[in-house]
Every structure is written in structure tokens, then in C-alpha cells.
Amino acid sequence: GLIMVLAWMVFSSVGMTIARFFKSEWSDKTILGQKVWFQVHRACMVLVLALTVVSFFIIILSAEGYRDNLEASDKKHLNSHPILGIIVLILTCINPIMTFFRCSPDDSRRKIFNWAHFGVGVSSHILAVITIIFGLQLTKSGVKIGATYVVYVYIAVFVVFEVIFEIIKMRERNQVDDTKYEMRIIEGEEKKQMSGETQKFSRIRFFLLIGQLVALGVLALAVIVYILLDIGAKGH
């Protein structure tokens, strides 16, 4: 549970945000021959994959059977928890495999790949968060209901940040288009204005990213504390 919370509430959330809203940043810089945003995104998602696999094997090794964590007192919808966990693992493994079949940016099929990669990524993230919620609600987990409420807050916070990022992206696109349309007599003046607008939106994005990191980190830590308190209580 601890590992899944860290993987999906922090690393996956940040990785998705970087991929969707930071492709224009560090455009003139690379890490090991790849764009910075891509390397940061890949690092986050590799961590998600590694932590998810480790978490899955820990659960398998600690349980006596496929449904060992389920009890008669659990609500019916919680019976899907182990199945959802397996689906999340499969989707998490599929996405990096898909990247080996990524076509070049100018290929007509690139949009299909982008949507497929995006769809698998978002689906795995949504299902992972649902799986975490179901796991926290299991009788055998013993975690207080407050942990579930914290995850609900995480969902709301994540969605709010993504909406704000999307609004900023749309406003930047509109302003850049307007600047291009209003052609300046002096070319240097136009470039200077374009650069200023771009830098302004870049600063806003970075401040939002820092805010998102802090907010998600605090919420993930809160859930982890709830789980650790339960582990500590069981140890006595």
C-alpha cells in the first residue's frame, strides 16, 4: 500500500503533468540526447512501473492466496480489488512496451500512437487510484477511513491543478496566436514580445508545478502516515 501510494499519487501524477504541459520547456536542452521533459517524464514512469511491480510481488508473497486479503465483512465492490490490481499492473507494463513502436513525429500514424499512449496512461492512473481506495477500505487493511478521505482530496486537488494547467495552456496559445497575427513592423520587436509572453507562461507553469508537488506530496504523506499508524497498532 505504501509503495502504491508513492508511485501513483506522486510519481505518476507528476509524470503525466510534465508530459502534457511541459513539452515546450527546456526546448534547447537535452539529457543523454533526449529532451528534458521526456527524460523527466520517463524517469517518473519508470519509477511507477518499478514500484508497482515491487508492490504487486510484496502483496503476492504476503498473501496466502489470490483473495487472501478479502473478508466476509467487506462490501461487495471491494471484491474487485485484486482484479483491478492485476489490470493496473498489466496496463503499467504495456505503456513502456508501446514506446518501442513509437513512430517518428512526422509520421501520419503518430497521432494514433499518442492517443493510445495517453489512453493507456490515464486509464492505468484512474484504475490505480480506485485500487488504492478499495485497498484502504478492506477490513484486513485496518486503515482508518480518514485515509480514504485524503485520497478523495488528492483526486480533487489533482483535477483542479490539471484544469488550471489546461487553462494556462489555452491562454498561452491564444496570446501567441494574437501576437503572431498582429505583425510588428520591426521583426526584432515581435520576437522580443513573443519571448516575453513565453517566459511569463513558463514562470506560471513552474510555480504551479511546485505547488502541485507540495500539495500531492503532503497528501501522499498523510495517507502513508495513516498506513504506518495501522502497521504500528498491529505490531503491539
Residue frames as qw, qx, qy, qz and C-alpha x, y, z in Angstrom:
[[0.000, 0.881, 0.473, 0.000, 0.00, 0.00, 0.00],
 [0.320, -0.778, 0.094, 0.533, 2.75, 2.45, 0.92],
 [0.394, -0.188, 0.592, 0.678, 4.58, 1.83, -2.33],
 [0.230, 0.561, 0.700, 0.378, 1.45, 2.15, -4.47],
 [0.101, -0.920, -0.303, 0.228, 0.55, 5.46, -2.82],
 [0.325, -0.649, 0.312, 0.613, 4.01, 6.85, -3.55],
 [0.392, 0.058, 0.715, 0.576, 4.01, 5.51, -7.12],
 [0.141, 0.581, 0.690, 0.408, 0.62, 6.77, -8.24],
 [0.163, -0.908, -0.358, 0.145, -0.21, 9.76, -6.05],
 [0.273, -0.795, 0.227, 0.493, 3.21, 11.37, -6.61],
 [0.339, -0.325, 0.655, 0.592, 5.34, 9.99, -9.47],
 [0.309, 0.435, 0.774, 0.341, 2.53, 9.13, -11.89],
 [0.061, 0.898, 0.388, -0.199, 0.75, 12.44, -11.28],
 [0.177, -0.777, 0.278, 0.536, 3.92, 14.47, -11.88],
 [0.389, -0.108, 0.753, 0.520, 4.92, 12.35, -14.88],
 [0.287, 0.635, 0.692, 0.188, 1.56, 12.93, -16.55],
 [0.014, -0.936, -0.167, 0.309, 1.68, 16.67, -15.86],
 [0.307, -0.577, 0.480, 0.586, 5.19, 17.00, -17.30],
 [0.375, 0.135, 0.790, 0.467, 4.24, 15.11, -20.47],
 [0.200, 0.740, 0.630, 0.125, 1.10, 17.15, -21.10],
 [0.025, -0.980, -0.196, 0.019, 2.14, 20.67, -20.16],
 [0.384, -0.796, 0.314, 0.346, 5.94, 20.97, -20.20],
 [0.809, 0.285, 0.369, 0.358, 6.94, 19.88, -23.70],
 [0.353, 0.866, 0.058, 0.349, 7.76, 23.47, -24.63],
 [0.426, -0.868, 0.253, 0.006, 10.12, 23.92, -21.66],
 [0.519, -0.535, 0.595, 0.301, 13.89, 23.43, -21.93],
 [0.801, 0.563, 0.155, -0.136, 13.43, 23.15, -25.71],
 [0.455, 0.784, -0.411, 0.096, 17.10, 23.92, -26.34],
 [0.220, -0.564, 0.755, -0.253, 18.44, 21.48, -23.73],
 [0.860, 0.050, -0.445, -0.243, 18.77, 17.70, -23.69],
 [0.538, -0.529, 0.625, -0.202, 19.73, 14.93, -21.28],
 [0.510, -0.146, 0.828, 0.182, 21.55, 11.99, -22.86],
 [0.055, -0.005, 0.707, 0.705, 20.35, 13.07, -26.29],
 [0.126, -0.584, -0.773, -0.212, 16.67, 13.35, -25.33],
 [0.142, -0.638, -0.081, -0.753, 14.57, 16.40, -24.48],
 [0.005, -0.232, 0.673, -0.702, 14.48, 17.28, -20.78],
 [0.653, -0.085, 0.174, -0.732, 10.69, 16.95, -20.42],
 [0.854, 0.136, -0.432, -0.256, 10.83, 13.46, -21.95],
 [0.488, 0.239, -0.738, 0.399, 13.60, 12.29, -19.62],
 [0.240, -0.178, 0.543, -0.785, 11.77, 13.63, -16.55],
 [0.784, 0.026, -0.047, -0.618, 8.53, 12.00, -17.72],
 [0.789, 0.202, -0.578, -0.048, 10.29, 8.72, -18.44],
 [0.218, 0.273, -0.743, 0.571, 12.08, 8.73, -15.07],
 [0.489, -0.121, 0.387, -0.772, 8.76, 9.23, -13.26],
 [0.860, 0.109, -0.137, -0.479, 7.00, 6.49, -15.20],
 [0.622, 0.286, -0.710, 0.163, 9.90, 4.02, -14.84],
 [0.056, -0.211, 0.702, -0.678, 9.66, 4.58, -11.07],
 [0.697, -0.001, 0.155, -0.700, 5.90, 3.98, -11.27],
 [0.832, 0.217, -0.462, -0.216, 6.49, 0.71, -13.14],
 [0.425, 0.290, -0.760, 0.396, 9.22, -0.46, -10.75],
 [0.237, -0.163, 0.591, -0.754, 7.27, 0.43, -7.61],
 [0.777, 0.046, -0.026, -0.628, 4.06, -1.15, -8.95],
 [0.772, 0.219, -0.596, -0.039, 5.84, -4.42, -9.78],
 [0.227, 0.244, -0.749, 0.573, 7.56, -4.47, -6.37],
 [0.464, -0.108, 0.378, -0.793, 4.26, -3.73, -4.61],
 [0.831, 0.097, -0.284, -0.467, 2.49, -6.49, -6.54],
 [0.677, 0.194, -0.691, 0.165, 5.08, -9.11, -5.59],
 [0.020, -0.223, 0.658, -0.719, 5.08, -8.00, -1.94],
 [0.663, -0.045, 0.168, -0.728, 1.29, -8.45, -1.85],
 [0.842, 0.165, -0.451, -0.245, 1.52, -11.86, -3.55],
 [0.499, 0.247, -0.735, 0.386, 4.26, -13.07, -1.18],
 [0.140, -0.164, 0.590, -0.778, 2.48, -11.79, 1.93],
 [0.726, 0.036, 0.097, -0.679, -0.89, -13.28, 0.96],
 [0.495, -0.127, 0.859, -0.035, -1.74, -16.97, 1.03],
 [0.436, 0.417, 0.765, 0.227, -3.98, -16.77, -1.98],
 [0.190, 0.399, 0.420, 0.793, -5.39, -14.57, -4.71],
 [0.333, -0.676, -0.277, -0.597, -8.21, -13.31, -2.47],
 [0.593, -0.222, -0.612, 0.474, -6.49, -13.69, 0.89],
 [0.122, 0.033, -0.247, 0.961, -6.95, -10.01, 1.72],
 [0.447, -0.311, -0.330, -0.771, -10.74, -10.23, 1.39],
 [0.052, 0.071, 0.857, -0.508, -13.07, -10.94, 4.31],
 [0.024, -0.528, -0.835, -0.155, -16.77, -11.71, 4.57],
 [0.113, -0.751, -0.413, 0.503, -17.44, -8.34, 6.17],
 [0.186, -0.271, 0.342, 0.880, -16.06, -6.43, 3.17],
 [0.525, 0.560, 0.175, -0.616, -18.50, -4.68, 0.87],
 [0.833, 0.336, 0.434, 0.070, -19.18, -6.44, -2.43],
 [0.486, 0.868, -0.090, 0.051, -17.48, -3.84, -4.63],
 [0.264, -0.783, 0.562, 0.023, -14.20, -4.47, -2.77],
 [0.873, 0.007, 0.483, 0.074, -14.10, -7.98, -4.27],
 [0.678, 0.710, 0.071, 0.178, -12.80, -6.32, -7.44],
 [0.268, -0.898, 0.327, 0.121, -9.68, -5.02, -5.63],
 [0.623, -0.332, 0.624, 0.335, -7.33, -7.89, -6.62],
 [0.624, 0.518, 0.515, 0.276, -8.64, -7.92, -10.21],
 [0.168, 0.984, 0.035, 0.045, -8.15, -4.17, -10.53],
 [0.447, -0.740, 0.439, 0.244, -4.63, -4.55, -9.15],
 [0.675, 0.015, 0.634, 0.376, -3.76, -7.06, -11.88],
 [0.455, 0.779, 0.374, 0.215, -5.28, -4.84, -14.59],
 [0.097, -0.979, 0.155, 0.094, -3.24, -1.88, -13.32],
 [0.578, -0.480, 0.569, 0.336, -0.07, -3.97, -13.40],
 [0.646, 0.340, 0.591, 0.343, -0.78, -5.11, -16.98],
 [0.282, 0.923, 0.219, 0.147, -1.52, -1.57, -18.22],
 [0.305, -0.888, 0.289, 0.187, 1.57, -0.23, -16.44],
 [0.616, -0.256, 0.632, 0.395, 3.70, -2.81, -18.25],
 [0.575, 0.583, 0.523, 0.237, 2.01, -2.25, -21.62],
 [0.128, 0.982, 0.070, -0.124, 2.67, 1.50, -21.79],
 [0.254, -0.735, 0.516, 0.359, 6.50, 1.36, -21.82],
 [0.582, 0.067, 0.748, 0.311, 6.34, -1.54, -24.30],
 [0.436, 0.800, 0.411, -0.009, 4.23, 0.66, -26.59],
 [0.044, -0.910, 0.217, 0.349, 7.05, 3.23, -26.75],
 [0.483, -0.283, 0.703, 0.438, 9.19, 0.74, -28.70],
 [0.399, 0.464, 0.712, 0.344, 6.65, 1.03, -31.53],
 [0.048, 0.834, 0.186, -0.517, 6.54, 4.83, -31.46],
 [0.631, 0.531, 0.336, 0.455, 6.80, 6.25, -34.97],
 [0.385, 0.035, 0.006, 0.922, 8.59, 9.45, -35.96],
 [0.081, 0.493, 0.382, -0.777, 6.91, 12.82, -35.21],
 [0.312, 0.378, -0.314, -0.813, 6.12, 13.45, -38.89],
 [0.049, -0.092, -0.969, -0.223, 4.56, 10.01, -39.41],
 [0.456, -0.281, -0.318, -0.783, 0.80, 10.11, -40.12],
 [0.719, -0.342, -0.601, -0.077, 0.27, 7.37, -37.51],
 [0.302, 0.180, -0.543, 0.762, 1.95, 9.35, -34.72],
 [0.427, -0.300, 0.111, -0.846, -1.38, 10.81, -33.53],
 [0.851, -0.190, -0.395, -0.289, -2.77, 7.30, -33.15],
 [0.665, 0.031, -0.576, 0.474, 0.21, 6.32, -31.01],
 [0.033, 0.278, -0.347, 0.895, -0.06, 9.49, -28.93],
 [0.632, -0.293, -0.043, -0.716, -3.74, 8.90, -28.17],
 [0.875, -0.108, -0.471, -0.043, -3.16, 5.21, -27.43],
 [0.510, 0.136, -0.536, 0.659, -0.24, 6.02, -25.10],
 [0.204, -0.288, 0.230, -0.907, -2.30, 8.74, -23.43],
 [0.751, -0.252, -0.253, -0.555, -5.35, 6.49, -23.08],
 [0.815, -0.086, -0.540, 0.190, -3.45, 3.61, -21.51],
 [0.333, 0.194, -0.465, 0.797, -1.62, 6.00, -19.17],
 [0.371, -0.288, 0.130, -0.873, -4.74, 7.80, -17.97],
 [0.826, -0.209, -0.373, -0.368, -6.69, 4.54, -17.63],
 [0.715, -0.018, -0.582, 0.387, -3.96, 2.94, -15.53],
 [0.104, 0.229, -0.392, 0.885, -3.77, 6.05, -13.33],
 [0.576, -0.287, -0.045, -0.764, -7.53, 6.17, -12.72],
 [0.878, -0.158, -0.425, -0.157, -7.73, 2.44, -12.00],
 [0.557, 0.137, -0.578, 0.581, -4.68, 2.61, -9.73],
 [0.154, -0.272, 0.328, -0.891, -6.27, 5.34, -7.60],
 [0.774, -0.227, -0.173, -0.566, -9.52, 3.33, -7.40],
 [0.822, 0.007, -0.548, 0.155, -7.49, 0.27, -6.40],
 [0.267, 0.227, -0.533, 0.770, -5.76, 2.27, -3.65],
 [0.465, -0.279, 0.137, -0.829, -9.14, 3.47, -2.33],
 [0.881, -0.140, -0.326, -0.314, -10.54, -0.08, -2.33],
 [0.681, 0.136, -0.595, 0.404, -7.39, -1.37, -0.64],
 [0.016, 0.276, -0.456, 0.846, -7.68, 1.21, 2.14],
 [0.635, -0.216, 0.035, -0.741, -11.31, 0.20, 2.71],
 [0.724, 0.010, -0.688, -0.055, -10.57, -3.51, 3.13],
 [0.729, -0.649, -0.027, -0.216, -11.32, -4.78, 6.63],
 [0.914, -0.128, -0.065, 0.378, -7.99, -6.58, 6.73],
 [0.434, 0.567, -0.110, 0.691, -6.09, -3.36, 5.98],
 [0.506, -0.581, -0.484, 0.416, -7.32, -1.85, 9.24],
 [0.275, 0.102, 0.037, 0.955, -6.59, 1.66, 7.98],
 [0.101, 0.551, 0.515, -0.649, -8.87, 4.37, 9.34],
 [0.416, 0.717, 0.546, 0.118, -11.45, 5.89, 6.99],
 [0.074, -0.900, 0.065, 0.425, -9.59, 9.21, 7.12],
 [0.396, -0.321, 0.645, 0.569, -7.01, 7.80, 4.69],
 [0.358, 0.483, 0.734, 0.314, -9.74, 7.27, 2.09],
 [0.068, 0.936, 0.302, -0.165, -10.93, 10.84, 2.54],
 [0.284, -0.696, 0.359, 0.553, -7.37, 12.08, 1.98],
 [0.389, 0.047, 0.750, 0.532, -7.29, 10.20, -1.34],
 [0.224, 0.774, 0.586, 0.090, -10.58, 11.88, -2.29],
 [0.111, -0.918, 0.026, 0.380, -8.96, 15.24, -1.54],
 [0.412, -0.355, 0.605, 0.581, -5.99, 14.18, -3.69],
 [0.386, 0.446, 0.724, 0.359, -8.33, 13.47, -6.62],
 [0.082, 0.932, 0.346, -0.072, -9.94, 16.90, -6.27],
 [0.277, -0.802, 0.259, 0.461, -6.58, 18.69, -5.95],
 [0.468, -0.123, 0.686, 0.544, -5.08, 16.83, -8.92],
 [0.324, 0.638, 0.644, 0.269, -8.08, 17.61, -11.14],
 [0.043, -0.960, -0.160, 0.225, -8.04, 21.29, -10.12],
 [0.348, -0.625, 0.441, 0.542, -4.34, 21.61, -10.95],
 [0.441, 0.140, 0.740, 0.488, -4.81, 19.86, -14.31],
 [0.218, 0.826, 0.513, 0.088, -7.70, 22.19, -15.18],
 [0.157, -0.916, 0.078, 0.360, -5.59, 25.24, -14.26],
 [0.435, -0.342, 0.618, 0.558, -2.69, 23.92, -16.35],
 [0.396, 0.450, 0.719, 0.352, -5.10, 23.41, -19.26],
 [0.084, 0.942, 0.306, -0.105, -6.46, 26.95, -18.95],
 [0.290, -0.760, 0.329, 0.479, -2.91, 28.36, -18.89],
 [0.473, -0.034, 0.722, 0.503, -2.08, 26.30, -21.97],
 [0.307, 0.697, 0.612, 0.213, -5.12, 27.63, -23.84],
 [0.061, -0.964, -0.092, 0.241, -4.42, 31.24, -22.84],
 [0.399, -0.545, 0.494, 0.547, -0.81, 30.93, -23.94],
 [0.448, 0.248, 0.729, 0.455, -1.84, 29.51, -27.30],
 [0.183, 0.858, 0.475, 0.071, -4.38, 32.30, -27.84],
 [0.185, -0.914, 0.086, 0.351, -1.97, 35.08, -26.86],
 [0.453, -0.330, 0.607, 0.563, 0.83, 33.71, -29.01],
 [0.390, 0.484, 0.693, 0.365, -1.57, 33.44, -31.96],
 [0.050, 0.951, 0.290, -0.093, -2.72, 37.03, -31.38],
 [0.328, -0.749, 0.312, 0.483, 0.86, 38.24, -31.24],
 [0.463, -0.014, 0.698, 0.545, 1.65, 36.47, -34.49],
 [0.288, 0.710, 0.610, 0.202, -1.45, 37.95, -36.10],
 [0.039, -0.989, -0.066, 0.123, -0.65, 41.49, -35.03],
 [0.803, 0.244, 0.031, 0.544, 2.50, 41.65, -37.11],
 [0.329, -0.815, 0.016, 0.477, 5.04, 44.15, -35.87],
 [0.485, 0.862, -0.146, -0.022, 6.81, 46.46, -38.33],
 [0.080, 0.703, -0.692, 0.143, 10.14, 45.70, -36.68],
 [0.825, 0.018, -0.557, -0.095, 10.86, 41.97, -36.62],
 [0.373, 0.194, -0.684, 0.595, 13.04, 42.24, -33.52],
 [0.359, -0.207, 0.327, -0.849, 10.21, 43.84, -31.56],
 [0.835, -0.066, -0.256, -0.483, 7.87, 40.98, -32.44],
 [0.734, 0.113, -0.635, 0.210, 10.41, 38.37, -31.35],
 [0.106, 0.243, -0.579, 0.771, 11.04, 40.23, -28.10],
 [0.585, -0.174, 0.150, -0.778, 7.31, 40.35, -27.32],
 [0.868, 0.019, -0.431, -0.244, 6.88, 36.66, -28.17],
 [0.545, 0.190, -0.678, 0.456, 9.80, 35.78, -25.90],
 [0.161, -0.243, 0.457, -0.841, 8.33, 37.83, -23.05],
 [0.765, -0.123, -0.066, -0.628, 4.92, 36.15, -23.34],
 [0.829, 0.098, -0.550, 0.005, 6.53, 32.69, -23.41],
 [0.334, 0.231, -0.657, 0.636, 8.66, 33.40, -20.34],
 [0.423, -0.254, 0.273, -0.825, 5.63, 34.69, -18.44],
 [0.883, -0.077, -0.172, -0.429, 3.67, 31.49, -19.03],
 [0.699, 0.220, -0.626, 0.266, 6.75, 29.38, -18.26],
 [0.028, 0.292, -0.591, 0.751, 7.08, 31.02, -14.84],
 [0.673, -0.172, 0.128, -0.708, 3.39, 30.43, -14.12],
 [0.888, 0.077, -0.417, -0.175, 3.73, 26.76, -15.09],
 [0.516, 0.253, -0.671, 0.468, 6.77, 26.25, -12.85],
 [0.247, -0.261, 0.475, -0.803, 5.06, 27.87, -9.86],
 [0.820, -0.067, -0.055, -0.565, 2.03, 25.66, -10.45],
 [0.800, 0.186, -0.568, 0.059, 4.24, 22.58, -10.74],
 [0.212, 0.273, -0.676, 0.651, 5.94, 23.38, -7.43],
 [0.516, -0.174, 0.291, -0.787, 2.53, 23.92, -5.84],
 [0.882, 0.046, -0.288, -0.369, 1.29, 20.62, -7.23],
 [0.614, 0.253, -0.683, 0.303, 4.38, 18.77, -5.98],
 [0.056, -0.243, 0.606, -0.755, 3.97, 20.18, -2.48],
 [0.674, -0.086, 0.125, -0.723, 0.22, 19.51, -2.35],
 [0.889, 0.108, -0.386, -0.221, 0.45, 15.95, -3.68],
 [0.463, 0.309, -0.706, 0.438, 3.48, 15.21, -1.52],
 [0.266, -0.234, 0.530, -0.771, 1.67, 16.32, 1.64],
 [0.807, -0.008, 0.006, -0.590, -1.46, 14.31, 0.75],
 [0.807, 0.220, -0.549, 0.006, 0.56, 11.19, -0.10],
 [0.225, 0.315, -0.703, 0.596, 2.48, 11.57, 3.16],
 [0.529, -0.200, 0.335, -0.754, -0.81, 11.82, 5.07],
 [0.912, 0.060, -0.216, -0.344, -2.03, 8.53, 3.58],
 [0.643, 0.313, -0.637, 0.289, 1.33, 6.89, 4.31],
 [0.099, -0.330, 0.608, -0.715, 1.15, 8.05, 7.94],
 [0.775, -0.110, 0.114, -0.612, -2.34, 6.52, 8.25],
 [0.898, 0.180, -0.394, -0.077, -0.98, 3.21, 6.92],
 [0.418, 0.372, -0.655, 0.507, 2.09, 3.31, 9.17],
 [0.395, -0.325, 0.447, -0.734, -0.07, 4.02, 12.22],
 [0.910, -0.026, -0.058, -0.409, -2.11, 0.92, 11.38],
 [0.769, 0.296, -0.529, 0.202, 1.06, -1.17, 10.98],
 [0.094, 0.410, -0.610, 0.671, 2.31, 0.16, 14.31],
 [0.649, -0.246, 0.262, -0.671, -1.01, -0.66, 16.00],
 [0.945, 0.084, -0.245, -0.198, -0.89, -4.23, 14.68],
 [0.559, 0.413, -0.607, 0.385, 2.65, -4.61, 15.99],
 [0.179, -0.365, 0.588, -0.699, 1.52, -4.05, 19.59]]
